[in-house]
Amino acid sequence: MEDGKEAGSKPAGEPKRRAAKAPGSASRQRGKTVRVQLHLDEMTVKRLGVHCALVSRNQSAEAGRILLSYLLQHGRGQEIFDKPDFDPDAL
């Protein structure tokens, strides 16, 4: 080849597999996602699992939606944070 690349090689930053995403290419609906570990009682975890199975939603996304909805209504320090661009109950 004229450009010095071997046949079958991919440019840097390209995913190696067809289903893989290139770094930084994942789209986010509400900004950056961070990981947090919560310790919930067994019944709450079971109820969340059943609820998410029945409504076909991801447990993390649904727990985040429920927690955000609660914090918008009852959370302290609301003046520190910007109002979200979406309605958590509309999800």
trRosetta pair geometry for C-beta under 8 A, 3 or more apart (Angstrom, degrees):
i j d omega theta_ij theta_ji phi_ij phi_ji
1 4 7.0 -93 92 6 96 13
1 5 5.6 -45 89 63 147 69
1 6 7.3 177 19 -111 126 17
1 7 6.7 156 -38 -62 124 72
5 9 5.3 -142 -176 67 96 120
6 9 4.7 83 63 -15 85 122
10 14 4.0 -118 158 78 121 140
10 15 8.0 -65 146 67 162 35
10 16 7.2 -170 36 -104 146 51
11 14 5.1 98 63 -22 72 119
13 22 5.6 43 164 -154 79 121
13 23 6.9 -94 -144 33 79 96
14 22 6.5 -54 -126 -93 25 113
15 18 7.5 125 105 -110 121 7
15 19 8.0 -126 147 78 148 30
15 20 3.6 175 -164 90 126 102
15 21 6.2 131 -75 73 137 1
15 22 5.4 -112 -45 -66 86 64
16 20 6.2 28 48 35 64 154
17 20 4.3 99 58 -12 89 109
21 25 4.7 -150 175 73 101 112
21 26 5.5 86 126 -64 161 80
22 25 4.4 75 64 -18 83 135
28 31 5.8 -72 124 84 132 4
28 32 6.7 29 167 -78 174 26
28 33 6.4 -157 -128 -23 126 96
29 86 7.8 1 155 -21 110 156
30 84 6.9 -14 -141 -148 118 115
30 85 7.7 -175 -121 43 79 98
30 86 7.1 -91 -92 21 107 128
38 63 7.9 -161 36 168 147 142
40 44 4.4 -109 172 85 115 127
40 45 5.2 139 96 -55 119 88
40 48 7.7 21 131 -4 164 140
41 44 5.0 92 60 8 77 105
41 45 7.2 -148 96 -5 39 90
42 45 5.8 -59 -151 37 32 111
42 46 6.3 31 154 -18 67 107
43 46 5.7 -54 -147 37 33 112
43 47 6.2 32 156 -18 67 107
44 47 5.8 -55 -145 38 30 109
44 48 6.2 31 155 -19 64 107
45 48 5.8 -54 -146 37 29 111
45 49 6.4 31 154 -20 62 107
46 49 5.7 -57 -151 36 30 113
46 50 6.4 26 155 -15 66 106
47 50 5.8 -54 -146 39 32 108
47 51 6.1 33 155 -20 66 108
48 51 5.7 -55 -143 38 29 112
48 52 6.1 25 159 -16 65 109
48 59 5.9 80 144 -146 110 100
48 62 7.0 157 -164 100 92 120
48 63 6.2 21 -150 -78 139 99
49 52 6.0 -58 -144 38 26 107
49 53 6.3 27 157 -20 62 108
49 59 6.6 -12 -95 -99 59 127
50 53 5.7 -56 -147 36 29 112
50 54 6.3 25 157 -17 65 109
51 54 6.0 -63 -151 38 28 108
51 55 6.4 -4 163 7 66 111
51 62 6.9 175 110 158 109 151
52 55 6.4 -69 -138 52 28 90
52 56 7.8 92 168 -93 58 2
52 57 5.0 -104 -145 71 79 79
52 58 6.9 -53 -160 121 128 9
52 59 4.8 -71 -55 -84 171 68
52 62 5.0 -158 -96 19 101 157
53 56 7.5 21 -173 -75 27 43
55 62 7.4 123 75 -106 127 138
57 61 5.9 -119 173 82 100 112
57 62 4.5 106 115 -60 128 115
58 61 4.1 72 71 14 105 110
58 62 6.5 176 82 -10 51 87
59 62 5.9 -60 -141 42 28 107
59 63 6.0 28 160 -19 66 109
60 63 5.9 -55 -142 38 27 109
60 64 6.3 29 156 -19 62 109
61 64 5.7 -57 -150 37 28 113
61 65 6.4 30 152 -21 64 106
61 91 7.8 -139 156 163 105 146
62 65 5.5 -50 -146 34 33 113
62 66 6.3 32 155 -18 65 105
63 66 5.8 -53 -145 38 31 110
63 67 6.1 28 157 -16 65 110
64 67 5.9 -57 -141 41 28 108
64 68 6.1 27 160 -18 65 109
65 68 5.9 -56 -144 38 26 109
65 69 6.3 29 156 -21 62 108
65 88 4.9 159 -160 -169 76 101
65 91 5.2 -114 -123 61 143 143
66 69 5.8 -55 -150 35 28 113
66 70 6.5 27 153 -17 63 106
66 88 7.9 177 -64 158 18 130
67 70 5.7 -55 -150 37 32 111
67 71 6.2 27 155 -16 67 109
68 71 5.7 -57 -142 41 31 109
68 72 6.2 36 157 -24 66 105
68 84 7.0 30 -179 -27 132 154
68 88 4.8 175 95 -89 112 150
69 72 5.9 -52 -148 31 27 112
69 73 6.7 13 157 -7 61 110
69 88 4.3 -142 -68 95 87 137
69 89 6.1 94 -115 -58 129 80
70 73 6.2 -71 -154 44 29 102
70 74 5.8 -38 175 37 70 111
70 75 7.1 97 120 -46 68 93
71 74 6.9 -79 -117 62 22 69
71 75 3.4 30 -161 -45 69 139
72 75 6.7 24 -37 17 17 113
72 78 7.6 88 -138 -120 43 121
72 84 7.6 -72 -87 15 128 112
72 88 6.8 177 1 11 143 128
75 78 6.0 118 90 -69 94 89
77 80 4.8 -10 169 8 94 121
77 81 7.3 73 126 -5 86 96
78 81 6.4 -74 -159 46 44 95
84 88 7.2 64 71 -47 153 91
86 90 6.6 -122 175 54 91 121
86 91 7.5 62 147 -53 129 98
87 90 4.1 78 79 -8 103 113
87 91 8.0 -167 96 -20 64 73
88 91 6.1 -38 -167 7 46 113
